[in-house]
Amino acid sequence: MNIRDGNIFESMRLVLPEHRALMAQIQRERMKQKRPVPTEERLEEMQYTLIEAIRKGRAVRVTVFTPELDVVLVGSVSVRGRELRVRTVNGVRVVDVRDVVGVEMMHEE
């Protein structure tokens, strides 16, 4: 039996339902992203961008970490403690600042 990439069921012709569920779970775990650890410089850059956006009343593009797929929110922002409130066209989204991985100020048109 040839075992590659940790898939112990690879060469079996018959797979039990409980093993199939386990294989799917292992695959989902592999697909999850690891939380990035921003540098001190990156944190300061994001903080500066947020402060400028709030001061100028400009919209920002906020990238929020989730294990499956990062979420991008666009809108005006406000900060309360460890919460970032993003007012989008679909309503207000509250995000933990520890989950923010990117902030870009939108260009005025």
C-alpha positions in Angstrom: 0.0 0.0 0.0 1.4 3.4 -1.0 0.7 6.2 1.4 1.0 9.7 0.1 0.1 13.1 1.6 -1.2 11.4 4.7 -4.1 9.7 2.8 -4.1 6.2 4.3 -7.1 5.2 2.2 -5.6 6.1 -1.2 -5.2 2.6 -2.6 -8.3 0.9 -1.1 -11.1 0.1 -3.4 -13.8 -0.1 -0.7 -14.1 2.8 1.7 -16.5 2.6 4.6 -18.8 5.6 5.1 -17.2 6.5 8.4 -13.8 6.5 6.7 -15.2 8.6 3.9 -16.4 11.2 6.5 -13.0 11.2 8.1 -11.2 11.7 4.7 -13.5 14.7 4.0 -12.8 16.1 7.5 -9.0 15.8 7.0 -9.3 17.5 3.6 -11.3 20.4 5.1 -8.7 20.8 7.8 -5.9 21.0 5.2 -7.8 23.6 3.2 -8.1 26.0 6.2 -5.8 29.0 6.2 -3.5 29.7 9.1 -3.9 33.1 10.8 -1.2 35.4 9.5 0.9 37.2 12.1 1.4 40.8 11.0 4.6 42.6 11.7 4.7 45.7 14.0 5.3 47.8 10.9 2.2 46.4 9.2 0.1 46.9 12.3 1.2 50.6 12.5 0.4 51.0 8.8 -3.1 49.7 9.2 -3.7 51.8 12.3 -2.5 54.9 10.4 -4.8 54.2 7.5 -7.8 53.7 9.8 -7.1 56.9 11.6 -6.8 58.9 8.4 -9.9 57.3 7.0 -11.9 58.2 10.1 -10.4 61.7 10.2 -11.2 62.4 6.5 -14.5 60.5 6.5 -13.3 58.3 3.6 -14.3 54.7 2.9 -11.8 51.8 3.3 -11.4 48.3 2.0 -11.0 46.0 5.1 -9.7 42.4 4.6 -10.9 40.2 7.5 -9.3 36.8 8.2 -11.5 33.7 8.3 -10.1 30.1 8.2 -11.9 29.3 5.0 -11.6 32.4 2.9 -10.7 36.1 3.7 -13.7 38.5 3.6 -13.4 42.0 2.1 -15.6 44.7 3.4 -15.9 48.2 1.8 -17.3 51.2 3.6 -16.9 53.8 6.3 -15.4 52.7 9.6 -15.4 53.5 13.3 -13.5 51.9 16.2 -14.8 51.0 19.6 -12.3 49.2 21.8 -11.4 46.0 20.0 -14.2 46.3 17.6 -14.1 47.7 14.1 -17.5 48.7 12.7 -17.7 48.8 9.0 -20.8 50.5 7.5 -21.3 48.8 4.1 -24.2 49.0 1.6 -25.6 45.9 3.3 -25.5 47.3 6.8 -23.0 47.5 9.6 -20.6 44.6 10.2 -18.7 44.4 13.5 -15.2 42.9 13.2 -12.7 42.0 15.9 -9.6 44.1 15.2 -7.4 41.0 15.7 -9.1 39.5 12.6 -8.2 42.4 10.4 -5.3 41.5 8.0 -5.5 44.5 5.6 -6.8 48.1 5.4 -6.7 50.2 2.3 -8.2 53.7 1.9 -10.5 54.0 -1.1 -9.7 56.6 -3.7 -12.0 59.5 -4.1 -13.8 59.7 -7.4 
